[in-house]
Each structure stands twice: as C-alpha cells, then as structure tokens.
Amino acid sequence: MVAGNWVLTGDGDVMIAPNHESVEGSPDDLGRVVVAASGKEIETLLSGGFDAWKDYRDEVLGEA
C-alpha cells in the first residue's frame, strides 16, 4: 500500500490507508479514512471490522 500509494476499501464507506498522505487531495465523498500503519492493524480491520480495529488500537496505546 505504501509503495503504490494505495488505499483499501474496508467496512462500508471506510477506506484503509497506510498514512494520511495517501489520501491528501482525495474527494470529500471518499468516506471515513482509517490509517492502519501495520499489517496487524490491516488484518484486524479486514477480519473484525472498524470496531475491532478501534479495540486493537486502544489496547496497543494503553487506552483500553
């Protein structure tokens, strides 16, 4: 995703990007953008959805 400056389509209208720069200048109707900086974050998003990713993120950041 980084090398190609690509985004993935996730749950519904969620786009998964490797960084914020990947979506700069994108149309406003692109949908919600989630930055997944690691393979584990992408796996969590694709297998468990946005809520699972938020739980994973909060656990990693010590906010759970």
Secondary structure, DSSP 8 states (H G I E B T S, - for coil): -TTTT--EE-STTEEEESSGGGGTT--GGG-EEEE--SHHHHHHHHHHHHHHHHHHHHHHTT--
